[in-house]
Amino acid sequence: AWAAKVGWEKLLNRAGTTFRKLPDSSKADLDLDKAVALMAAQPSMIKRPVLDIGGALTVGFMPELYAAALGR
């Protein structure tokens, strides 16, 4: 559901070591289904944190966005 809402491209942490250690064949031709399968098999490939506030999702650490979303 997250990948459909924010886009798998934003949710998949390509900079992380888990993704970088994958064979090139697993990283090639990524699409929604393949990316979701990778993230389901290896949750560490999900960019974190994922914050859900009232149905609005933010992905990745953004303190200014968190402060605004939490009213601080």
TARATA-V261999 format. One record per pair of residues at least 6 apart in sequence whose ideal C-beta (glycine too) atoms are under 6 Angstrom apart, sorted by the first residue. I is the first residue (numbers start at 1). J is the second residue. D is the distance in whole Angstrom. If there is no record, write none. Layout:
<<I | J | D> <I | J | D>>
This chain:
<<2 | 11 | 6> <3 | 11 | 5> <3 | 36 | 5> <5 | 57 | 6> <6 | 57 | 5> <6 | 59 | 6> <8 | 32 | 5> <8 | 35 | 4> <10 | 59 | 5> <11 | 47 | 6> <11 | 59 | 6> <12 | 35 | 5> <13 | 45 | 6> <13 | 47 | 4> <18 | 42 | 5> <18 | 44 | 5> <18 | 45 | 5> <19 | 45 | 5> <38 | 45 | 6> <39 | 45 | 5> <39 | 46 | 5> <47 | 59 | 5> <47 | 60 | 5> <50 | 59 | 5> <51 | 58 | 5> <53 | 69 | 5> <58 | 65 | 6>>
